[in-house]
Amino acid sequence: MRDLVGYGRNRPNPLWPGDARVAVNITITVEEGAEESLLDGFEQSEAPLTDAGGAADEVPGRDLTAESAMAYGSRVGFWRLQRLLEERGVPATIAACAVALERNPQIAVHSRFAGYDLLGHGWRHTRQYLLDEESEREQLALAFASFRSTWGETPQGWLSRYAPSERTREILAENGFLYDSDAYDDELPYWTEAAGRRHLVIPHTLANDDAAYATGRWATGDHAFTHLRDAFDTMYAEGERSPGLLVVSLHPRLSGHPSRSGAIARFLDHVLAHERVWVARRIDVARHWFSTFPPEMSRSMR
């Protein structure tokens, strides 16, 4: 049954570190090389969520433009975004498809060195909701093994590339995942039930996702900056009485372009100019929730 109530009117104070009014999580999504491609046995190249999407007729065979637009993210865009974070001392979460890290292991090595945390984002661009249980377990097992090879460990959190199946959360809980982000329904973490125990959900975002460039909702970096700044300012003001979590999701092949990365730089500078802000990796948010609102006391919260 769907939960349309959530915390309702009386939202809990998350007690963020430093008495922060708002927690901010920057997530960089690494998918390049894991998308649908004829070279990997798919029927066509995947162009959506690139600047090539909708720019031309659908290519019946291998779409070199789409492939190249994707590759920009791993060749150039990721490193530009990484420099912006490094210059400002901002921690980040890497939401990665396993195959993407296999094909560009430098990203995994550098991200670990920089102290970023890993959020599993699928083995590759597979529509989990279309798989039967055996196939889904197989795909997830492939991803787990791949991450152990490239990152050195299995991620503790998960965000499905496409919509999850109705069993995805159960499988993740069975495999000991600390949390998943396969939800978009709140601005605070919350507990639910999975595999016979309490399971943490840290909602992701669609509203603060730079996929808006590819869908036409954002046309320029100014649009992105205004949107993200307004989201932050609203939550910062509300945070005096009801702190929340602001998630910002970035794709290197989109926000990594010079005409757009400046918007991210301006947004980060705006955030860092405020006191009582906790810029955190997603694993930090999960650990904070476990220690502050442990599973055994969580039933009274939701």
NUSENU-556943 format. One line per field, with one value per residue: z negated, y negated, x negated of N, C-alpha, C in turn; residue in one letter; residue number from 1. Coordinates in steps of 0.001 Angstrom, whole numbers. Each point is the difference from the previous one (the first is absolute). Example, Ala and Ser with C-alpha at 12.3 -4.5 7.8 and 13.67 -1.06 7.14 Angstrom:
nup -7800;720 .
nnorth 5690;-1050 .
neast -13190;350 .
caup 0;-60 .
canorth -1190;-1190 .
caeast 890;-820 .
cup 0;-730 .
cnorth -1200;-1090 .
ceast -900;770 .
r A;S .
k 1;2 .
//
This chain:
nup 0;774;-434;-70;-1204;-99;-176;1063;-786;-779;803;-113;-1041;1131;-713;1143;290;-1046;-437;1059;725;784;383;627;908;459;962;362;1077;-146;1248;374;1060;-842;880;527;585;1319;-427;-826;1236;-214;183;-879;400;-1214;475;-601;-615;1276;423;287;-1151;981;172;194;1208;-448;-411;1105;271;62;-1070;879;385;-223;581;937;59;-99;910;405;-562;483;1208;-116;123;-242;741;840;-152;154;953;418;-197;628;873;-239;96;1074;-930;650;545;317;799;-65;1310;-305;1145;-392;-1225;505;720;-1179;-289;781;434;-26;561;847;244;-48;762;691;-366;1290;-202;34;951;-198;1316;-361;613;731;1112;-1053;634;-1268;203;1054;-973;231;-1075;692;1033;-822;-675;1206;458;-1115;98;1292;-359;-980;814;940;-876;-440;1307;364;-979;-24;194;-550;775;-857;1137;423;1268;267;1112;153;172;-1324;-202;-174;494;696;-731;198;1268;47;-683;794;846;-1021;990;-257;1276;483;1229;67;-321;197;-1114;-294;-1008;-565;-542;264;-975;565;493;-126;595;-547;418;-881;984;199;221;881;68;1293;1110;465;-996;-754;1122;412;-133;-770;184;-160;-1011;-9;-1238;192;391;-1127;-249;483;870;199;61;723;701;63;320;770;457;87;553;696;252;296;602;618;199;-210;599;1265;-477;1168;999;548;912;529;1140;273;1307;-9;729;-1072;-1315;601;807;608;891;-626;64;643;423;136;576;665;297;214;668;552;141;425;542;-222;-1215;-881;802;184;659;403;-98;903;-5;-25;919;659;-207;347;983;315;-207;704;1007;-883;701;-1180;240;1190;-589;-980;965;470 .
nnorth 1191;-995;-653;-581;479;982;-980;-416;-573;1049;-673;1057;-473;-27;-1129;-692;497;-614;622;744;-1050;331;1243;-96;783;-27;437;620;42;1162;-215;-845;641;-326;-988;25;1026;-173;-650;-247;121;-1312;-318;-957;-1131;-318;-847;418;-1151;-349;-817;1280;185;488;11;1277;507;956;288;681;-405;83;-681;-374;-798;904;926;-911;-335;1311;305;-1130;635;1149;-550;-832;227;1291;-167;-654;829;981;-756;-251;1284;413;-980;518;1113;188;783;1144;356;1152;-308;1203;154;1272;182;-1132;510;1114;-846;-563;918;-967;13;1328;90;-985;516;1176;-432;-543;1243;89;71;1301;-391;1274;26;1275;1155;-256;-612;699;286;-198;-969;262;170;1306;657;1110;-641;-535;1121;529;-968;70;1315;-184;-874;790;1039;-713;-482;1239;214;-910;140;1318;-313;685;-758;-979;-706;-162;-350;607;443;985;39;163;1275;707;720;-1081;-700;1023;40;-1319;41;1010;-880;-466;-526;-1079;-356;-496;-479;1140;-1277;-701;594;-416;-853;1146;633;1240;632;1168;924;834;1133;-363;-1145;-912;-795;-643;-1033;-371;-746;300;-601;-469;-746;472;524;-15;1116;-1044;65;1310;-293;-1000;484;303;-1258;-641;-279;-1160;745;751;-1052;-664;1108;320;-1256;-62;1203;-368;-1173;668;1016;-932;-734;1056;143;-1240;502;267;401;-44;848;-759;798;-106;331;330;-203;581;797;-482;79;987;-493;-750;72;1182;349;-1164;519;1147;-635;-750;1112;679;-1067;17;1310;-52;-987;1061;-432;950;435;1172;-122;1002;1055;805;609;-1272;-293;1114;-188;-1271;453;911;-945;-893;749;788;1124;284;-1289;553;1012;-705;29;1222 .
neast -847;386;-1079;1174;-323;-888;-858;678;880;-205;-794;-792;-633;-688;-113;-54;-1178;-540;1094;-335;310;-1008;214;-1160;551;-1253;771;-1111;742;-616;383;-949;417;966;117;1218;-606;-68;-1073;1018;445;120;1258;-322;-562;-389;913;1135;257;-90;-942;-238;590;734;-1339;250;248;813;-1206;269;-1227;-1284;357;-916;991;946;-757;-281;1297;199;-924;588;1012;-466;-101;1033;1309;-274;-1083;808;1015;-868;-545;1246;229;-1091;178;1182;-690;765;522;-93;1140;-567;1024;-534;102;88;641;579;-76;502;720;84;-922;-506;1252;-17;-1193;265;1192;-573;-995;995;304;332;1298;236;824;315;-250;-137;156;1054;311;342;1092;-363;878;-768;-886;-117;401;-80;519;898;141;54;799;685;-68;247;937;450;-172;592;875;40;39;899;908;-89;1271;979;764;227;87;1243;-175;1128;-613;831;1294;-28;-219;1085;-1004;-361;843;815;-394;95;1141;340;-519;708;703;-719;152;1131;-126;678;-22;1089;398;-1230;-212;383;-1031;340;609;-261;780;-1021;260;1155;-523;-407;376;-1156;795;-919;1093;97;-393;1117;462;-999;420;-1269;703;280;-1321;-20;814;-883;9;-1278;-113;-259;-1270;447;667;-1082;-807;895;196;-1288;-305;1081;-345;-1271;272;908;-825;-885;930;510;-1310;390;1074;-390;-1176;-620;123;-940;512;-1215;590;-1270;108;-1186;782;632;-109;-671;937;-929;982;-169;-1261;-15;1145;-662;-1016;858;656;-1115;-425;1195;-55;-1259;689;750;279;-232;-977;544;-1158;760;-782;509;-1171;-432;903;-321;-1284;225;776;-904;-898;685;438;-591;-149;-563;-334;-196;585;-492;-954;267 .
caup 0;50;-1166;461;-1188;-410;-1305;-164;-479;-1090;486;-1054;174;264;-869;810;-679;9;-48;1366;447;1174;472;1459;592;1423;591;1392;584;982;788;1335;334;-482;677;1079;1162;875;-297;-1154;286;-2;1344;460;-941;-903;107;-1016;-1058;563;876;1297;-76;674;936;1356;120;-650;859;-70;-374;-1048;-11;-454;-672;-1364;-737;-265;-989;-1291;-370;-508;-1456;-680;479;-329;-950;-1380;-578;-252;-1219;-1122;-379;-732;-1354;-691;-320;-1088;-1087;-104;193;955;167;1380;372;1168;591;-156;1261;240;-728;639;1240;-334;-1397;-612;-773;-1273;-792;-482;-905;-1299;-562;-414;-1140;380;-268;1169;21;1130;956;955;720;1157;198;90;-579;-995;-172;1040;-204;-982;-1215;220;821;-786;-958;793;351;-1216;-387;908;-437;-1274;262;749;-919;-862;799;384;-1127;-1150;-918;461;-563;-1101;426;1362;741;1276;1176;374;-1141;-578;-19;-1318;-891;-81;-1380;-763;360;-580;-1447;-207;234;-1032;325;-1089;415;1435;375;1023;-404;297;-678;-1251;-122;-1138;3;-794;-137;530;-240;1135;-385;-1389;-975;317;1092;149;1321;129;1299;1032;518;1420;154;-15;843;1229;1160;486;1246;1108;216;404;-1116;-172;1275;-236;-1349;-872;-434;-1000;-1226;-648;-553;-1154;-1049;-619;-814;-1216;-831;-623;-1041;-1068;-794;-719;-909;-1359;-772;555;904;981;813;1392;882;1338;835;1168;987;619;1422;78;-775;167;1069;-587;-71;-1090;-1244;-764;-842;-1169;-819;-682;-999;-1131;-727;-721;-1140;-960;-622;-1120;-1168;-339;1144;-28;1321;-429;886;-358;-1055;-1257;-379;-464;-1309;-968;-301;-794;-1369;-652;-15;304;422;-1104;-445;1197;228;-539;862;1255 .
canorth -1191;-1245;-869;-1370;-856;-299;-653;-878;-1373;-52;596;37;-757;1007;-235;45;-478;-1440;-679;-485;-203;835;856;-40;1116;-121;1325;28;1262;502;1025;53;1326;1004;-220;927;-195;1165;722;859;919;-624;-218;-1347;-823;-760;-1429;-846;-557;-604;-1112;560;499;-822;-934;544;1193;1185;706;1415;811;-583;-1460;-492;-1282;285;594;-1032;-916;675;117;-1289;-12;699;-513;-1416;-585;443;-618;-1410;-57;414;-1132;-963;524;37;-1374;-504;967;531;1451;376;1391;464;998;573;1307;813;90;-1294;-24;969;-557;-1173;253;-1201;-689;715;-202;-1378;-266;582;-832;-1268;238;86;1299;648;345;896;-525;1060;608;-879;-559;1103;-328;1045;262;936;1286;937;-24;635;-894;-1172;407;218;-1322;-631;723;-465;-1347;79;544;-1011;-1075;486;-23;-1352;-936;662;451;-161;-1221;184;-573;373;-820;687;-874;-230;339;1318;928;65;841;-512;-373;1240;603;-838;233;1342;-72;-806;-1415;-894;-819;-216;-1310;222;-718;-1436;-421;-731;-776;573;1467;646;1451;833;1421;780;1266;308;-889;-1417;-346;-1453;-603;-1392;-342;-691;-1163;-261;-1449;-652;867;-723;561;-1092;-517;892;-11;-1335;-835;-983;-315;-597;122;-917;701;993;-682;-582;1102;603;-1021;-181;1189;-110;-1119;384;997;-630;-791;939;798;-537;768;1342;272;1059;454;-438;820;-549;1101;-536;921;-650;-279;-1150;-1126;-94;-939;-1286;-945;406;260;-1240;-64;843;-730;-1088;594;455;-1186;-525;893;-99;-1327;62;817;1008;871;1237;598;1367;1140;704;964;-753;-186;1304;302;-916;437;1226;-283;-945;605;1411;776;453;-1069;-648;241;-1115;-1162;119 .
caeast 847;-768;62;201;21;-1368;-115;1147;-188;-979;-1235;-1015;-1244;-1022;-1160;-1215;-1211;-211;1293;220;1377;226;-1088;-89;-745;-306;-176;-452;442;-966;691;-590;-500;954;1277;325;-865;-74;-1236;251;1092;1322;529;-317;-751;872;-275;624;-851;-1211;349;378;1369;996;-620;45;821;-552;-946;364;-1153;-836;98;-1300;199;452;-1123;-995;571;-141;-1413;-470;132;-1093;-1286;-199;939;-211;-1194;296;809;-839;-858;831;190;-1291;-400;841;16;1363;98;1044;408;-82;1005;-673;271;-1204;-736;-638;-1271;-895;-528;-808;-378;-579;1036;133;-1221;-60;1120;-352;-1071;607;876;1405;618;579;1419;197;978;285;-1114;-42;1339;955;1307;230;1431;433;-663;542;-816;-1300;-820;-368;-1026;-1211;-529;-512;-1215;-1054;-379;-717;-1339;-737;-381;-1085;-1221;-416;43;-606;1042;1379;593;944;1268;388;957;202;-133;1395;849;-263;1131;631;-818;-1373;-345;-157;-1288;-1052;-13;-556;-1440;-632;-143;358;1143;158;539;1016;1211;-48;1222;-204;-1231;-703;-33;1047;-89;1064;-248;-495;-643;304;-641;88;-907;-49;150;-431;577;-769;719;217;137;-1312;-821;-333;696;847;-582;345;1453;400;472;-1064;-638;-1316;-528;736;1211;-391;-405;1179;795;-674;-91;1318;269;-814;453;1269;-232;-781;946;863;-811;-10;983;184;-1122;200;-1127;57;-830;-238;-489;-706;-557;-1160;205;891;-531;-1446;-354;-408;1118;886;-735;-53;1196;-260;-968;715;885;-815;-465;1163;225;-1106;18;938;-303;1016;255;-788;-190;-291;181;1237;-311;-25;1406;490;-591;601;1368;-103;-442;908;1335;-273;1177;849;892;532;1427;768;-191;749 .
cup 0;-1290;498;-1156;-416;-1391;-256;-513;-1013;396;-1102;306;214;-835;782;-784;127;-50;1366;301;1177;256;1522;467;1494;534;1463;558;1131;729;1341;275;-439;692;1099;1240;843;-307;-1163;191;-52;1434;551;-1048;-804;32;-1066;-1139;514;832;1399;11;650;1023;1437;22;-706;986;-104;-430;-1152;114;-581;-700;-1452;-836;-394;-1040;-1398;-469;-512;-1524;-713;400;-526;-1178;-1440;-643;-254;-1287;-1223;-464;-781;-1448;-794;-431;-1200;-1194;-224;225;935;-77;1480;210;1310;449;-19;1270;317;-719;572;1199;-195;-1463;-679;-868;-1360;-897;-576;-1013;-1388;-682;-538;-1182;337;-385;1263;-233;1232;896;1097;608;1264;176;262;-678;-962;-111;1059;-208;-912;-1168;220;782;-791;-1018;704;316;-1219;-466;880;-421;-1281;219;720;-909;-935;736;261;-1177;-1247;-1013;653;-573;-1132;303;1458;559;1376;1164;571;-1222;-536;207;-1402;-977;-223;-1431;-869;273;-604;-1507;-325;124;-923;325;-1154;331;1509;226;1124;-418;254;-811;-1277;76;-1279;205;-820;1;649;-325;1280;-532;-1493;-1029;432;1020;249;1464;-76;1371;907;498;1502;249;125;768;1318;1264;591;1245;1194;309;354;-1108;-373;1361;-191;-1425;-976;-506;-1112;-1321;-746;-666;-1272;-1148;-705;-875;-1316;-921;-718;-1148;-1147;-908;-826;-1094;-1406;-884;481;1009;944;719;1442;810;1358;824;1308;892;687;1468;215;-731;138;1116;-596;-114;-1175;-1322;-858;-913;-1262;-927;-790;-1089;-1221;-821;-815;-1251;-1076;-671;-1211;-1146;-206;1238;-140;1410;-234;1149;-438;-1100;-1356;-516;-563;-1398;-1080;-395;-858;-1449;-760;-152;340;289;-1139;-511;1163;178;-521;889;1235;53 .
cnorth -1247;-794;-1433;-998;-406;-597;-939;-1382;-110;718;-11;-947;1008;-159;136;-500;-1521;-806;-579;-149;911;832;-9;1169;-232;1397;-141;1383;414;1188;280;1349;1112;-129;1040;-340;1262;833;968;868;-584;-297;-1372;-717;-856;-1469;-859;-356;-315;-1187;479;471;-955;-957;484;1188;1167;764;1495;903;-642;-1523;-572;-1349;211;571;-1063;-1004;601;-38;-1311;-18;634;-537;-1405;-449;393;-761;-1484;-145;356;-1147;-1044;434;-74;-1393;-548;953;624;1508;334;1485;342;1088;617;1309;783;31;-1314;-92;1009;-631;-1309;118;-1202;-726;661;-273;-1410;-283;561;-854;-1314;164;14;1370;508;332;872;-481;1023;590;-802;-563;1115;-407;1114;390;954;1407;913;68;587;-916;-1226;343;203;-1329;-692;680;-407;-1380;46;470;-1023;-1130;441;-50;-1422;-957;593;494;-167;-1296;328;-592;305;-960;635;-980;-348;343;1386;914;-11;839;-560;-289;1232;632;-795;231;1365;0;-986;-1463;-855;-794;107;-1370;114;-607;-1488;-739;-793;-803;363;1506;544;1508;675;1449;667;1221;281;-868;-1450;-346;-1500;-413;-1451;-465;-761;-1184;100;-1506;-692;821;-716;700;-1037;-658;826;-9;-1385;-887;-1059;-235;-510;283;-923;638;992;-670;-558;1074;546;-995;-176;1195;-76;-1092;334;973;-571;-825;912;733;-544;775;1447;307;1166;348;-428;831;-680;1080;-541;1118;-698;-344;-1173;-1198;-163;-914;-1370;-1007;288;180;-1252;-158;823;-683;-1110;545;455;-1181;-610;832;-223;-1362;-41;829;997;762;1210;566;1403;989;743;1034;-696;-227;1303;313;-902;487;1258;-308;-888;557;1481;781;352;-1087;-597;174;-1143;-1237;59;1324 .
ceast -888;177;88;-6;-1409;-61;1173;-384;-1136;-1287;-1055;-1155;-1119;-1260;-1301;-1204;-152;1276;362;1483;340;-1251;43;-852;-157;-293;-401;299;-931;624;-680;-664;924;1351;226;-827;2;-1231;176;1240;1391;431;-336;-836;969;-389;668;-959;-1401;461;349;1442;985;-571;83;947;-674;-880;277;-1146;-751;13;-1292;114;414;-1141;-1013;491;-64;-1450;-577;22;-1164;-1369;-298;865;-228;-1138;206;826;-829;-888;785;192;-1291;-435;757;67;1358;-12;1153;289;-86;1045;-465;618;-1305;-839;-708;-1342;-983;-697;-747;-413;-642;1018;170;-1198;-30;1105;-274;-1067;563;951;1476;552;691;1468;219;1130;292;-1256;-261;1408;1003;1299;407;1467;548;-553;808;-974;-1387;-933;-435;-1081;-1341;-679;-605;-1279;-1176;-497;-818;-1439;-865;-469;-1127;-1333;-491;-115;-653;999;1363;559;958;1371;262;1036;160;-62;1368;850;-362;1201;605;-812;-1409;-417;-211;-1365;-1146;-108;-582;-1518;-709;-200;509;1263;177;612;1017;1333;-221;1065;-203;-1292;-743;-95;1168;-207;1198;-332;-495;-732;160;-681;198;-1083;92;136;-469;469;-968;834;205;27;-1350;-1029;-273;473;948;-580;469;1492;530;514;-1029;-636;-1421;-461;709;1289;-326;-353;1202;844;-636;-125;1331;367;-766;541;1304;-234;-829;911;904;-762;-120;965;120;-1106;294;-1291;230;-988;-88;-679;-568;-515;-1175;198;943;-607;-1503;-441;-319;1136;928;-724;-103;1195;-187;-994;690;918;-788;-493;1136;273;-1055;-79;926;-572;1145;481;-909;-47;-543;113;1266;-250;-58;1416;560;-527;565;1389;-11;-359;981;1410;-132;1273;942;942;781;1496;862;-95;879;707 .
r M;R;D;L;V;G;Y;G;R;N;R;P;N;P;L;W;P;G;D;A;R;V;A;V;N;I;T;I;T;V;E;E;G;A;E;E;S;L;L;D;G;F;E;Q;S;E;A;P;L;T;D;A;G;G;A;A;D;E;V;P;G;R;D;L;T;A;E;S;A;M;A;Y;G;S;R;V;G;F;W;R;L;Q;R;L;L;E;E;R;G;V;P;A;T;I;A;A;C;A;V;A;L;E;R;N;P;Q;I;A;V;H;S;R;F;A;G;Y;D;L;L;G;H;G;W;R;H;T;R;Q;Y;L;L;D;E;E;S;E;R;E;Q;L;A;L;A;F;A;S;F;R;S;T;W;G;E;T;P;Q;G;W;L;S;R;Y;A;P;S;E;R;T;R;E;I;L;A;E;N;G;F;L;Y;D;S;D;A;Y;D;D;E;L;P;Y;W;T;E;A;A;G;R;R;H;L;V;I;P;H;T;L;A;N;D;D;A;A;Y;A;T;G;R;W;A;T;G;D;H;A;F;T;H;L;R;D;A;F;D;T;M;Y;A;E;G;E;R;S;P;G;L;L;V;V;S;L;H;P;R;L;S;G;H;P;S;R;S;G;A;I;A;R;F;L;D;H;V;L;A;H;E;R;V;W;V;A;R;R;I;D;V;A;R;H;W;F;S;T;F;P;P;E;M;S;R;S;M;R .
k 1;2;3;4;5;6;7;8;9;10;11;12;13;14;15;16;17;18;19;20;21;22;23;24;25;26;27;28;29;30;31;32;33;34;35;36;37;38;39;40;41;42;43;44;45;46;47;48;49;50;51;52;53;54;55;56;57;58;59;60;61;62;63;64;65;66;67;68;69;70;71;72;73;74;75;76;77;78;79;80;81;82;83;84;85;86;87;88;89;90;91;92;93;94;95;96;97;98;99;100;101;102;103;104;105;106;107;108;109;110;111;112;113;114;115;116;117;118;119;120;121;122;123;124;125;126;127;128;129;130;131;132;133;134;135;136;137;138;139;140;141;142;143;144;145;146;147;148;149;150;151;152;153;154;155;156;157;158;159;160;161;162;163;164;165;166;167;168;169;170;171;172;173;174;175;176;177;178;179;180;181;182;183;184;185;186;187;188;189;190;191;192;193;194;195;196;197;198;199;200;201;202;203;204;205;206;207;208;209;210;211;212;213;214;215;216;217;218;219;220;221;222;223;224;225;226;227;228;229;230;231;232;233;234;235;236;237;238;239;240;241;242;243;244;245;246;247;248;249;250;251;252;253;254;255;256;257;258;259;260;261;262;263;264;265;266;267;268;269;270;271;272;273;274;275;276;277;278;279;280;281;282;283;284;285;286;287;288;289;290;291;292;293;294;295;296;297;298;299;300;301;302 .
//
